[in-house]
């Protein structure tokens, strides 16, 4: 019973992860039993916790995306993907701010 409730906290830049393989969005059927941080979707995964400590990382991601959108040679598809990502990042930052009001 204790083993089932035990979790390991994985500290990250954009989130902290209380990894549980049965609900992890980063996990693949053939993957190892650990978080795959490069495949993490912290804004969508129930294992993820985002706090004010992570805000600066999300601000950096927003700045990087805005700079990428300024590139002249992007295709319409690339711009659409970047705008979607910018929207997702902005929602996370707004959520952090709302949680602290």
LUMFI-293789 format. One record per atom (N, C-alpha, C, O, CB): x, y, z. Coordinates in Angstrom, 2 decimals, always signed. Glycine has a CB too. Example, Ala and Ser with C-alpha at 12.3 -4.5 7.8 and 13.67 -1.06 7.14 Angstrom:
<vodos>
+---------+---------+---------+
|      px |      py |      pz |
+---------+---------+---------+
|  +13.19 |   -5.69 |   +7.80 |
|  +12.30 |   -4.50 |   +7.80 |
|  +13.20 |   -3.30 |   +7.80 |
|  +14.24 |   -3.32 |   +8.46 |
|  +11.31 |   -4.47 |   +9.05 |
|  +12.85 |   -2.25 |   +7.08 |
|  +13.67 |   -1.06 |   +7.14 |
|  +12.90 |   +0.03 |   +7.87 |
|  +13.41 |   +1.14 |   +8.04 |
|  +14.08 |   -0.60 |   +5.72 |
+---------+---------+---------+
</vodos>
This chain:
<vodos>
+---------+---------+---------+
|      px |      py |      pz |
+---------+---------+---------+
|   +0.82 |   -1.18 |   +0.00 |
|   +0.00 |   +0.00 |   +0.00 |
|   +0.87 |   +1.26 |   +0.00 |
|   +0.58 |   +2.20 |   -0.74 |
|   -0.93 |   -0.01 |   +1.20 |
|   +1.91 |   +1.29 |   +0.80 |
|   +2.78 |   +2.46 |   +0.82 |
|   +3.51 |   +2.64 |   -0.49 |
|   +3.70 |   +3.77 |   -0.95 |
|   +3.78 |   +2.35 |   +1.95 |
|   +3.91 |   +1.55 |   -1.11 |
|   +4.61 |   +1.64 |   -2.38 |
|   +3.71 |   +2.27 |   -3.44 |
|   +4.20 |   +3.05 |   -4.26 |
|   +5.09 |   +0.25 |   -2.84 |
|   +2.44 |   +1.96 |   -3.44 |
|   +1.52 |   +2.50 |   -4.43 |
|   +1.34 |   +4.00 |   -4.26 |
|   +1.11 |   +4.71 |   -5.24 |
|   +0.16 |   +1.80 |   -4.34 |
|   +1.43 |   +4.51 |   -3.04 |
|   +1.21 |   +5.93 |   -2.82 |
|   +2.51 |   +6.74 |   -2.86 |
|   +2.46 |   +7.98 |   -2.87 |
|   +0.52 |   +6.14 |   -1.50 |
|   +3.64 |   +6.09 |   -2.88 |
|   +4.92 |   +6.79 |   -2.90 |
|   +5.18 |   +7.38 |   -4.27 |
|   +4.94 |   +6.73 |   -5.29 |
|   +6.07 |   +5.85 |   -2.49 |
|   +5.66 |   +8.61 |   -4.30 |
|   +5.98 |   +9.27 |   -5.55 |
|   +7.34 |   +9.93 |   -5.42 |
|   +7.78 |  +10.30 |   -4.32 |
|   +4.89 |  +10.31 |   -5.92 |
|   +8.00 |  +10.06 |   -6.54 |
|   +9.27 |  +10.78 |   -6.56 |
|   +9.04 |  +12.10 |   -7.25 |
|   +8.43 |  +12.16 |   -8.32 |
|  +10.38 |   +9.95 |   -7.27 |
|   +9.52 |  +13.16 |   -6.65 |
|   +9.40 |  +14.49 |   -7.23 |
|  +10.61 |  +14.74 |   -8.11 |
|  +11.76 |  +14.63 |   -7.67 |
|   +9.29 |  +15.58 |   -6.12 |
|  +10.36 |  +15.08 |   -9.37 |
|  +11.41 |  +15.43 |  -10.31 |
|  +11.33 |  +16.95 |  -10.51 |
|  +10.34 |  +17.46 |  -11.03 |
|  +11.25 |  +14.66 |  -11.69 |
|  +12.38 |  +17.65 |  -10.10 |
|  +12.43 |  +19.10 |  -10.15 |
|  +12.82 |  +19.54 |  -11.56 |
|  +13.75 |  +19.00 |  -12.16 |
|  +13.42 |  +19.67 |   -9.10 |
|  +12.10 |  +20.53 |  -12.10 |
|  +12.40 |  +21.00 |  -13.44 |
|  +12.37 |  +22.51 |  -13.55 |
|  +12.02 |  +23.21 |  -12.60 |
|  +11.44 |  +20.40 |  -14.42 |
|  +12.72 |  +23.00 |  -14.73 |
|  +12.74 |  +24.43 |  -15.00 |
|  +11.33 |  +24.97 |  -15.26 |
|  +10.99 |  +26.05 |  -14.79 |
|  +13.65 |  +24.73 |  -16.18 |
|  +10.53 |  +24.23 |  -16.01 |
|   +9.18 |  +24.67 |  -16.35 |
|   +8.11 |  +24.08 |  -15.45 |
|   +6.98 |  +24.55 |  -15.43 |
|   +8.88 |  +24.33 |  -17.78 |
|   +8.46 |  +23.06 |  -14.71 |
|   +7.51 |  +22.39 |  -13.82 |
|   +8.25 |  +21.43 |  -12.90 |
|   +9.44 |  +21.17 |  -13.07 |
|   +6.43 |  +21.64 |  -14.64 |
|   +7.51 |  +20.93 |  -11.92 |
|   +7.96 |  +19.80 |  -11.11 |
|   +7.04 |  +18.65 |  -11.47 |
|   +5.85 |  +18.85 |  -11.72 |
|   +7.93 |  +20.13 |   -9.56 |
|   +7.57 |  +17.43 |  -11.49 |
|   +6.81 |  +16.28 |  -11.93 |
|   +6.72 |  +15.24 |  -10.82 |
|   +7.74 |  +14.75 |  -10.32 |
|   +7.44 |  +15.66 |  -13.18 |
|   +5.50 |  +14.92 |  -10.44 |
|   +5.23 |  +13.79 |   -9.53 |
|   +4.90 |  +12.61 |  -10.42 |
|   +3.73 |  +12.25 |  -10.58 |
|   +4.05 |  +14.11 |   -8.49 |
|   +5.91 |  +12.03 |  -10.99 |
|   +5.75 |  +11.02 |  -12.04 |
|   +4.95 |   +9.81 |  -11.59 |
|   +5.27 |   +9.16 |  -10.60 |
|   +7.10 |  +10.58 |  -12.52 |
|   +3.90 |   +9.52 |  -12.35 |
|   +3.13 |   +8.30 |  -12.21 |
|   +2.94 |   +7.74 |  -13.62 |
|   +2.26 |   +8.36 |  -14.44 |
|   +1.74 |   +8.56 |  -11.50 |
|   +3.52 |   +6.59 |  -13.92 |
|   +3.53 |   +6.09 |  -15.29 |
|   +2.15 |   +5.89 |  -15.89 |
|   +1.98 |   +6.06 |  -17.10 |
|   +4.26 |   +4.79 |  -15.34 |
|   +1.17 |   +5.54 |  -15.08 |
|   -0.16 |   +5.27 |  -15.63 |
|   -0.87 |   +6.53 |  -16.13 |
|   -1.82 |   +6.43 |  -16.91 |
|   -1.02 |   +4.60 |  -14.58 |
|   -0.43 |   +7.71 |  -15.71 |
|   -1.07 |   +8.95 |  -16.17 |
|   -0.11 |   +9.89 |  -16.88 |
|   -0.53 |  +10.96 |  -17.33 |
|   -1.68 |   +9.66 |  -15.00 |
|   +1.14 |   +9.54 |  -17.01 |
|   +2.14 |  +10.42 |  -17.62 |
|   +1.92 |  +10.55 |  -19.13 |
|   +1.85 |   +9.55 |  -19.84 |
|   +3.54 |   +9.90 |  -17.33 |
|   +1.82 |  +11.79 |  -19.60 |
|   +1.67 |  +12.03 |  -21.04 |
|   +2.97 |  +11.81 |  -21.80 |
|   +2.95 |  +11.60 |  -23.01 |
|   +1.17 |  +13.43 |  -21.28 |
|   +4.10 |  +11.85 |  -21.12 |
|   +5.40 |  +11.68 |  -21.78 |
|   +5.74 |  +10.21 |  -22.01 |
|   +6.63 |   +9.89 |  -22.80 |
|   +6.50 |  +12.33 |  -20.95 |
|   +5.05 |   +9.32 |  -21.34 |
|   +5.39 |   +7.90 |  -21.39 |
|   +4.91 |   +7.25 |  -22.67 |
|   +3.79 |   +7.48 |  -23.13 |
|   +4.80 |   +7.17 |  -20.19 |
|   +5.76 |   +6.43 |  -23.23 |
|   +5.40 |   +5.63 |  -24.39 |
|   +5.24 |   +4.18 |  -23.94 |
|   +5.82 |   +3.79 |  -22.93 |
|   +6.48 |   +5.75 |  -25.53 |
|   +4.46 |   +3.39 |  -24.67 |
|   +4.25 |   +2.00 |  -24.25 |
|   +5.53 |   +1.21 |  -24.05 |
|   +5.60 |   +0.35 |  -23.16 |
|   +3.40 |   +1.29 |  -25.25 |
|   +6.54 |   +1.48 |  -24.85 |
|   +7.79 |   +0.74 |  -24.73 |
|   +8.85 |   +1.50 |  -23.93 |
|   +9.99 |   +1.05 |  -23.83 |
|   +8.33 |   +0.40 |  -26.11 |
|   +8.47 |   +2.66 |  -23.37 |
|   +9.44 |   +3.51 |  -22.68 |
|   +9.81 |   +2.99 |  -21.30 |
|   +9.15 |   +2.12 |  -20.74 |
|   +8.91 |   +4.88 |  -22.55 |
|  +10.88 |   +3.55 |  -20.79 |
|  +11.33 |   +3.21 |  -19.45 |
|  +10.36 |   +3.79 |  -18.42 |
|   +9.57 |   +4.68 |  -18.73 |
|  +12.78 |   +3.72 |  -19.20 |
|  +10.43 |   +3.28 |  -17.21 |
|   +9.56 |   +3.74 |  -16.14 |
|  +10.17 |   +4.96 |  -15.45 |
|  +10.57 |   +4.89 |  -14.28 |
|   +9.30 |   +2.61 |  -15.13 |
|  +10.24 |   +6.04 |  -16.16 |
|  +10.75 |   +7.31 |  -15.64 |
|  +10.21 |   +8.41 |  -16.53 |
|   +9.83 |   +8.15 |  -17.67 |
|  +12.32 |   +7.32 |  -15.61 |
|  +10.18 |   +9.64 |  -16.04 |
|   +9.68 |  +10.73 |  -16.88 |
|  +10.63 |  +10.99 |  -18.05 |
|  +11.85 |  +10.92 |  -17.90 |
|   +9.51 |  +12.01 |  -16.05 |
|  +10.07 |  +11.27 |  -19.19 |
|  +10.84 |  +11.62 |  -20.38 |
|  +10.76 |  +13.12 |  -20.53 |
|   +9.88 |  +13.64 |  -21.21 |
|  +10.31 |  +10.87 |  -21.67 |
|  +11.68 |  +13.82 |  -19.89 |
|  +11.59 |  +15.27 |  -19.78 |
|  +11.59 |  +15.99 |  -21.12 |
|  +11.01 |  +17.06 |  -21.24 |
|  +12.71 |  +15.77 |  -18.95 |
|  +12.23 |  +15.42 |  -22.14 |
|  +12.22 |  +16.06 |  -23.45 |
|  +10.87 |  +15.93 |  -24.14 |
|  +10.60 |  +16.65 |  -25.10 |
|  +13.30 |  +15.45 |  -24.33 |
|  +10.02 |  +15.04 |  -23.67 |
|   +8.68 |  +14.86 |  -24.23 |
|   +7.61 |  +15.41 |  -23.29 |
|   +6.42 |  +15.17 |  -23.50 |
|   +8.42 |  +13.37 |  -24.50 |
|   +8.01 |  +16.13 |  -22.29 |
|   +7.09 |  +16.63 |  -21.28 |
|   +6.17 |  +17.70 |  -21.85 |
|   +6.59 |  +18.56 |  -22.62 |
|   +7.87 |  +17.18 |  -20.08 |
|   +4.91 |  +17.64 |  -21.45 |
|   +3.92 |  +18.68 |  -21.75 |
|   +3.40 |  +19.19 |  -20.41 |
|   +2.28 |  +18.88 |  -20.02 |
|   +2.74 |  +18.13 |  -22.67 |
|   +4.21 |  +19.98 |  -19.71 |
|   +3.84 |  +20.35 |  -18.34 |
|   +2.53 |  +21.12 |  -18.24 |
|   +1.89 |  +21.12 |  -17.19 |
|   +4.93 |  +21.17 |  -17.74 |
|   +2.13 |  +21.78 |  -19.32 |
|   +0.89 |  +22.53 |  -19.28 |
|   -0.34 |  +21.63 |  -19.47 |
|   -1.47 |  +22.10 |  -19.33 |
|   +0.91 |  +23.59 |  -20.35 |
|   -0.13 |  +20.35 |  -19.78 |
|   -1.24 |  +19.43 |  -20.03 |
|   -1.23 |  +18.17 |  -19.18 |
|   -2.25 |  +17.47 |  -19.11 |
|   -1.23 |  +19.05 |  -21.47 |
|   -0.14 |  +17.86 |  -18.54 |
|   -0.01 |  +16.58 |  -17.82 |
|   -0.42 |  +16.72 |  -16.36 |
|   -0.02 |  +17.65 |  -15.67 |
|   +1.44 |  +16.08 |  -17.91 |
|   -1.22 |  +15.78 |  -15.91 |
|   -1.68 |  +15.78 |  -14.53 |
|   -0.59 |  +15.50 |  -13.51 |
|   -0.79 |  +15.75 |  -12.32 |
|   -2.75 |  +14.78 |  -14.38 |
|   +0.55 |  +15.00 |  -13.94 |
|   +1.67 |  +14.76 |  -13.04 |
|   +2.46 |  +16.03 |  -12.77 |
|   +3.31 |  +16.06 |  -11.88 |
|   +2.59 |  +13.70 |  -13.63 |
|   +2.18 |  +17.06 |  -13.53 |
|   +2.96 |  +18.29 |  -13.50 |
|   +2.40 |  +19.30 |  -12.51 |
|   +1.19 |  +19.46 |  -12.36 |
|   +3.00 |  +18.89 |  -14.88 |
|   +3.32 |  +19.99 |  -11.83 |
|   +2.96 |  +21.10 |  -10.96 |
|   +3.77 |  +22.31 |  -11.39 |
|   +5.00 |  +22.26 |  -11.45 |
|   +3.22 |  +20.75 |   -9.45 |
|   +3.07 |  +23.39 |  -11.69 |
|   +3.71 |  +24.64 |  -12.11 |
|   +3.44 |  +25.68 |  -11.04 |
|   +2.29 |  +25.92 |  -10.67 |
|   +3.19 |  +25.11 |  -13.52 |
|   +4.51 |  +26.31 |  -10.55 |
|   +4.38 |  +27.31 |   -9.48 |
|   +5.07 |  +28.61 |   -9.90 |
|   +5.63 |  +28.70 |  -10.99 |
|   +4.99 |  +26.77 |   -8.15 |
|   +5.01 |  +29.60 |   -9.03 |
|   +5.67 |  +30.88 |   -9.32 |
|   +7.16 |  +30.71 |   -9.53 |
|   +7.78 |  +31.50 |  -10.24 |
|   +5.42 |  +31.87 |   -8.18 |
|   +7.74 |  +29.69 |   -8.93 |
|   +9.18 |  +29.43 |   -9.13 |
|   +9.50 |  +29.13 |  -10.58 |
|  +10.63 |  +29.33 |  -11.02 |
|   +9.63 |  +28.26 |   -8.25 |
|   +8.52 |  +28.65 |  -11.34 |
|   +8.73 |  +28.28 |  -12.74 |
|   +8.43 |  +29.42 |  -13.72 |
|   +8.66 |  +29.28 |  -14.92 |
|   +7.86 |  +27.08 |  -13.08 |
|   +7.92 |  +30.54 |  -13.22 |
|   +7.47 |  +31.62 |  -14.11 |
|   +8.59 |  +32.13 |  -15.01 |
|   +8.36 |  +32.38 |  -16.19 |
|   +6.92 |  +32.76 |  -13.28 |
|   +9.78 |  +32.29 |  -14.48 |
|  +10.88 |  +32.83 |  -15.29 |
|  +11.21 |  +31.92 |  -16.48 |
|  +11.55 |  +32.40 |  -17.55 |
|  +12.14 |  +33.03 |  -14.42 |
|  +11.10 |  +30.62 |  -16.29 |
|  +11.32 |  +29.69 |  -17.40 |
|  +10.26 |  +29.85 |  -18.48 |
|  +10.57 |  +29.79 |  -19.67 |
|  +11.31 |  +28.25 |  -16.89 |
|   +9.00 |  +30.05 |  -18.06 |
|   +7.92 |  +30.25 |  -19.03 |
|   +8.07 |  +31.60 |  -19.73 |
|   +7.77 |  +31.72 |  -20.92 |
|   +6.55 |  +30.16 |  -18.34 |
|   +8.52 |  +32.62 |  -19.00 |
|   +8.79 |  +33.93 |  -19.63 |
|   +9.89 |  +33.79 |  -20.69 |
|   +9.80 |  +34.38 |  -21.77 |
|   +9.21 |  +34.98 |  -18.56 |
|  +10.92 |  +33.02 |  -20.37 |
|  +12.00 |  +32.80 |  -21.35 |
|  +11.46 |  +32.07 |  -22.58 |
|  +11.84 |  +32.39 |  -23.70 |
|  +13.15 |  +31.98 |  -20.71 |
|  +10.59 |  +31.10 |  -22.37 |
|   +9.99 |  +30.37 |  -23.50 |
|   +9.14 |  +31.30 |  -24.36 |
|   +9.15 |  +31.20 |  -25.58 |
|   +9.14 |  +29.18 |  -23.00 |
|   +8.42 |  +32.20 |  -23.70 |
|   +7.61 |  +33.17 |  -24.46 |
|   +8.52 |  +34.08 |  -25.29 |
|   +8.25 |  +34.34 |  -26.46 |
|   +6.73 |  +34.01 |  -23.51 |
|   +9.59 |  +34.58 |  -24.68 |
|  +10.53 |  +35.43 |  -25.41 |
|  +11.18 |  +34.72 |  -26.59 |
|  +11.31 |  +35.29 |  -27.67 |
|  +11.60 |  +35.94 |  -24.47 |
|  +11.58 |  +33.47 |  -26.38 |
|  +12.17 |  +32.68 |  -27.47 |
|  +11.17 |  +32.51 |  -28.62 |
|  +11.55 |  +32.61 |  -29.79 |
|  +12.62 |  +31.30 |  -26.96 |
|   +9.92 |  +32.26 |  -28.28 |
|   +8.90 |  +32.06 |  -29.32 |
|   +8.62 |  +33.36 |  -30.06 |
|   +8.47 |  +33.35 |  -31.28 |
|   +7.60 |  +31.52 |  -28.70 |
|   +8.56 |  +34.46 |  -29.34 |
|   +8.34 |  +35.76 |  -29.99 |
|   +9.50 |  +36.10 |  -30.93 |
|   +9.28 |  +36.63 |  -32.02 |
|   +8.18 |  +36.87 |  -28.94 |
|  +10.73 |  +35.79 |  -30.51 |
|  +11.89 |  +36.04 |  -31.39 |
|  +11.83 |  +35.13 |  -32.62 |
|  +12.18 |  +35.57 |  -33.72 |
|  +13.21 |  +35.81 |  -30.61 |
|  +11.42 |  +33.90 |  -32.45 |
|  +11.30 |  +32.99 |  -33.59 |
|  +10.25 |  +33.49 |  -34.58 |
|  +10.44 |  +33.36 |  -35.79 |
|  +10.95 |  +31.56 |  -33.11 |
|   +9.16 |  +34.05 |  -34.08 |
|   +8.12 |  +34.58 |  -34.96 |
|   +8.61 |  +35.78 |  -35.77 |
|   +8.03 |  +36.09 |  -36.81 |
|   +6.91 |  +34.98 |  -34.16 |
|   +9.66 |  +36.44 |  -35.31 |
|  +10.19 |  +37.60 |  -36.02 |
|  +11.04 |  +37.21 |  -37.23 |
|  +11.36 |  +38.07 |  -38.05 |
|  +11.02 |  +38.45 |  -35.08 |
|  +11.40 |  +35.94 |  -37.37 |
|  +12.19 |  +35.49 |  -38.53 |
|  +11.39 |  +35.72 |  -39.81 |
|  +10.19 |  +35.45 |  -39.86 |
|  +12.59 |  +33.99 |  -38.39 |
|  +12.06 |  +36.21 |  -40.81 |
|  +11.42 |  +36.58 |  -42.07 |
|  +11.03 |  +35.36 |  -42.90 |
|   +9.96 |  +35.37 |  -43.51 |
|  +12.33 |  +37.48 |  -42.88 |
|  +11.84 |  +34.34 |  -42.96 |
|  +11.63 |  +33.24 |  -43.89 |
|  +10.74 |  +32.10 |  -43.43 |
|  +10.79 |  +31.02 |  -44.00 |
|  +12.91 |  +32.69 |  -44.24 |
|   +9.93 |  +32.32 |  -42.41 |
|   +9.08 |  +31.24 |  -41.91 |
|   +7.90 |  +30.98 |  -42.84 |
|   +7.35 |  +31.90 |  -43.45 |
|   +8.57 |  +31.58 |  -40.52 |
|   +7.53 |  +29.72 |  -42.96 |
|   +6.35 |  +29.37 |  -43.75 |
|   +5.09 |  +29.66 |  -42.93 |
|   +5.17 |  +29.89 |  -41.72 |
|   +6.39 |  +27.86 |  -44.17 |
|   +3.95 |  +29.66 |  -43.58 |
|   +2.68 |  +29.87 |  -42.87 |
|   +2.45 |  +28.79 |  -41.82 |
|   +1.96 |  +29.08 |  -40.73 |
|   +1.51 |  +29.90 |  -43.87 |
|   +2.81 |  +27.56 |  -42.14 |
|   +2.65 |  +26.46 |  -41.19 |
|   +3.52 |  +26.66 |  -39.96 |
|   +3.08 |  +26.42 |  -38.83 |
|   +3.00 |  +25.12 |  -41.87 |
|   +4.76 |  +27.10 |  -40.17 |
|   +5.65 |  +27.36 |  -39.04 |
|   +5.10 |  +28.49 |  -38.17 |
|   +5.13 |  +28.40 |  -36.94 |
|   +7.06 |  +27.72 |  -39.53 |
|   +4.60 |  +29.54 |  -38.79 |
|   +4.02 |  +30.66 |  -38.04 |
|   +2.80 |  +30.22 |  -37.24 |
|   +2.62 |  +30.63 |  -36.09 |
|   +3.64 |  +31.81 |  -38.99 |
|   +1.97 |  +29.38 |  -37.85 |
|   +0.79 |  +28.88 |  -37.15 |
|   +1.19 |  +28.07 |  -35.93 |
|   +0.61 |  +28.23 |  -34.85 |
|   -0.08 |  +28.04 |  -38.10 |
|   +2.18 |  +27.19 |  -36.09 |
|   +2.65 |  +26.37 |  -34.96 |
|   +3.24 |  +27.25 |  -33.86 |
|   +2.97 |  +27.02 |  -32.68 |
|   +3.70 |  +25.35 |  -35.44 |
|   +4.03 |  +28.23 |  -34.23 |
|   +4.64 |  +29.12 |  -33.23 |
|   +3.58 |  +29.96 |  -32.52 |
|   +3.67 |  +30.16 |  -31.31 |
|   +5.66 |  +30.05 |  -33.90 |
|   +2.58 |  +30.43 |  -33.25 |
|   +1.50 |  +31.20 |  -32.60 |
|   +0.72 |  +30.33 |  -31.62 |
|   +0.34 |  +30.79 |  -30.54 |
|   +0.53 |  +31.78 |  -33.66 |
|   +0.48 |  +29.08 |  -32.00 |
|   -0.19 |  +28.15 |  -31.08 |
|   +0.63 |  +27.92 |  -29.83 |
|   +0.09 |  +27.91 |  -28.72 |
|   -0.46 |  +26.83 |  -31.76 |
|   +1.93 |  +27.74 |  -30.01 |
|   +2.83 |  +27.55 |  -28.85 |
|   +2.84 |  +28.80 |  -27.99 |
|   +2.79 |  +28.71 |  -26.76 |
|   +4.26 |  +27.20 |  -29.32 |
|   +2.91 |  +29.97 |  -28.61 |
|   +2.91 |  +31.23 |  -27.87 |
|   +1.62 |  +31.37 |  -27.06 |
|   +1.64 |  +31.83 |  -25.92 |
|   +3.07 |  +32.43 |  -28.83 |
|   +0.51 |  +30.97 |  -27.64 |
|   -0.77 |  +31.02 |  -26.94 |
|   -0.75 |  +30.09 |  -25.72 |
|   -1.21 |  +30.47 |  -24.65 |
|   -1.91 |  +30.63 |  -27.89 |
|   -0.23 |  +28.88 |  -25.89 |
|   -0.14 |  +27.92 |  -24.78 |
|   +0.73 |  +28.46 |  -23.65 |
|   +0.36 |  +28.38 |  -22.48 |
|   +0.42 |  +26.57 |  -25.28 |
|   +1.88 |  +29.01 |  -24.01 |
|   +2.82 |  +29.53 |  -23.01 |
|   +2.19 |  +30.71 |  -22.27 |
|   +2.31 |  +30.82 |  -21.05 |
|   +4.15 |  +29.96 |  -23.68 |
|   +1.52 |  +31.59 |  -23.01 |
|   +0.88 |  +32.75 |  -22.40 |
|   -0.20 |  +32.32 |  -21.42 |
|   -0.35 |  +32.93 |  -20.36 |
|   +0.29 |  +33.67 |  -23.47 |
|   -0.96 |  +31.29 |  -21.75 |
|   -2.00 |  +30.78 |  -20.85 |
|   -1.39 |  +30.25 |  -19.55 |
|   -1.95 |  +30.45 |  -18.47 |
|   -2.81 |  +29.66 |  -21.53 |
|   -0.25 |  +29.58 |  -19.65 |
|   +0.41 |  +29.07 |  -18.45 |
|   +0.85 |  +30.24 |  -17.56 |
|   +0.66 |  +30.21 |  -16.35 |
|   +1.62 |  +28.17 |  -18.83 |
|   +1.45 |  +31.25 |  -18.17 |
|   +1.89 |  +32.42 |  -17.39 |
|   +0.70 |  +33.10 |  -16.74 |
|   +0.77 |  +33.49 |  -15.57 |
|   +2.66 |  +33.43 |  -18.29 |
|   -0.39 |  +33.26 |  -17.47 |
|   -1.59 |  +33.85 |  -16.91 |
|   -2.13 |  +33.00 |  -15.76 |
|   -2.60 |  +33.54 |  -14.76 |
|   -2.67 |  +34.02 |  -17.99 |
|   -2.06 |  +31.68 |  -15.89 |
|   -2.50 |  +30.79 |  -14.82 |
|   -1.66 |  +30.94 |  -13.57 |
|   -2.17 |  +30.94 |  -12.45 |
|   -2.45 |  +29.35 |  -15.28 |
|   -0.35 |  +31.08 |  -13.76 |
|   +0.54 |  +31.31 |  -12.61 |
|   +0.16 |  +32.60 |  -11.92 |
|   +0.06 |  +32.66 |  -10.69 |
|   +2.03 |  +31.36 |  -13.05 |
|   -0.06 |  +33.66 |  -12.71 |
|   -0.41 |  +34.96 |  -12.14 |
|   -1.75 |  +34.93 |  -11.43 |
|   -1.89 |  +35.51 |  -10.36 |
|   -0.43 |  +36.02 |  -13.24 |
|   -2.74 |  +34.25 |  -12.01 |
|   -4.07 |  +34.16 |  -11.39 |
|   -4.03 |  +33.39 |  -10.08 |
|   -4.74 |  +33.73 |   -9.14 |
|   -5.06 |  +33.49 |  -12.34 |
|   -3.21 |  +32.37 |  -10.03 |
|   -3.11 |  +31.55 |   -8.82 |
|   -2.51 |  +32.34 |   -7.66 |
|   -2.69 |  +31.99 |   -6.49 |
|   -2.25 |  +30.30 |   -9.09 |
|   -1.81 |  +33.41 |   -7.99 |
|   -1.14 |  +34.21 |   -6.94 |
|   -1.86 |  +35.51 |   -6.64 |
|   -1.35 |  +36.32 |   -5.87 |
|   +0.28 |  +34.51 |   -7.34 |
|   -3.01 |  +35.72 |   -7.23 |
|   -3.79 |  +36.94 |   -6.94 |
|   -4.61 |  +36.77 |   -5.70 |
|   -5.33 |  +37.70 |   -5.31 |
|   -4.69 |  +37.29 |   -8.10 |
+---------+---------+---------+
</vodos>
